[in-house]
Amino acid sequence: AIMAAEHNLKKVVLYDTQQDVAERLAKKLRENVGNQNPNIEILVKQEPEEAFGEARIWVTTAGVPKPVIINPDCLLRGTFGVDDGQPHNVSPEVAHSQNTAFCEPLAKPIAYRTFPTGLVQKGGVDAASYGCETQAVVAQRLKRMGVNLADCLSMGPGKVTPERVKEIYQLIEKSGIDLQLAPLQSHGRLLTPEHFKTVARHWQQ
């Protein structure tokens, strides 16, 4: 809802294996986003294939035993996505396609990723992304150190802000945990800057 409102998205496409779940989410989005972004179109599709040609940015979170997105040719060229399914929601063929870039979640609990946000520097590179498992491990360590987590902005619920990101990295350093740089990857394939550039060119075409 926050992304749809703040980034003035033109369209949000929803699909769930349970149709009523997608309909409820669509209703909430219309209620929360409609006033801020009245021109947004929120669609609910009954089959995943119906949604493939509607969007270039995907977030998949289905808890299903096999991939939902199987054929890369069904997706628009220049599609970016996050495959947060357990197990994978996209097939290896989709993950390895030159027309798409799907990234899977952080596999290691003490890891971070680099994105050009300019928020936090770690080892000379930008490091504004970390897994929720990392946050949990840090919280446990800080508790043992006697730190009151109620005083920590980044340990409570709420919208991710630059202030929260900066604080979590300060807390990570305070905990003494050594973060490891985790590459962007999907189905064992590393997603290189060159691959992202290729997919971006497809988007622009």
C-alpha positions, -999 to +999 in steps of 0.1 A: +000+000+000+028+024+009+046+017-024+014+021-044+007+055-028+041+070-026+054+059-060+022+068-078+019+033-093-006+031-122-016-005-116-014-033-090-021-068-101-030-095-075-032-132-077-036-158-049-043-195-050-073-185-028-094-160-047-110-145-016-076-137-001-067-117-032-101-099-032-097-089+005-062-075-002-075-056-032-103-041-010-078-030+016-055-015-011-084+005-026-094+018+009-058+027+019-045+040-014-075+054-032-074+089-016-037+093-022-036+078-057-071+079-070-061+069-106-045+036-096-060+004-111-061-026-088-068-059-106-074-094-093-067-123-116-081-158-113-051-175-129-014-165-128-012-166-166-038-138-168-015-116-148+018-122-165+012-096-192+000-069-168+031-060-148+069-057-150+076-057-112+067-089-093+067-099-056+058-135-051+052-149-016+031-180-021+036-210+001+031-237-025+050-269-032+060-260-068+067-229-089+038-207-100+057-188-127+071-215-150+076-202-185+097-170-189+081-164-224+048-157-206+063-127-188+069-092-203+105-087-214+123-066-188+105-080-158+121-076-123+109-095-093+115-108-058+108-145-053+100-147-016+082-181-019+091-211+003+100-230-018+106-211-050+077-195-067+096-191-100+111-219-120+149-222-128+140-213-164+125-180-153+153-173-129+180-180-156+162-161-184+180-131-200+147-112-201+140-113-164+157-107-130+142-124-100+161-123-067+155-147-038+156-138-001+188-137+019+197-173+028+222-165+056+209-150+088+240-128+092+242-112+058+235-080+040+231-068+004+242-037-014+219-013-031+226+023-042+206+040-015+234+061+000+221+054+035+248+033+052+284+023+043+298-011+052+333-020+042+333+009+017+301-001-001+265+008+003+247-016+026+211-007+032+196-041+030+195-069+056+174-099+064+148-100+092+167-130+105+197-107+109+175-083+129+163-112+152+199-125+158+210-089+167+181-084+190+190-116+209+226-106+212+216-071+225+192-085+250+221-106+265+241-074+266+214-057+286+202-033+259+166-022+263+152-029+228+121-007+236+144+023+232+155+012+197+134+026+168+145+000+144+134-030+166+098-020+167+070-022+140+067+006+115+076+019+081+113+014+070+129+049+070+166+060+066+167+066+103+157+030+110+182+016+086+210+037+100+202+027+135+200-011+128+235-009+114+247+009+145+231-018+166+247-045+145+282-030+151+274-026+188+264-063+190+298-073+176+283-094+149+303-095+116+280-092+087+288-111+055+281-096+020+255-118+003+252-116-035+220-112-054+210-146-068+182-170-078+183-207-082+220-207-077+227-181-104+244-149-094+226-117-107+254-095-120+252-058-128+255-067-164+224-089-162+204-061-146+215-037-173+203-063-200+169-067-183+166-029-180+172-024-217+144-049-224+122-028-201+130+004-221+123-013-254 
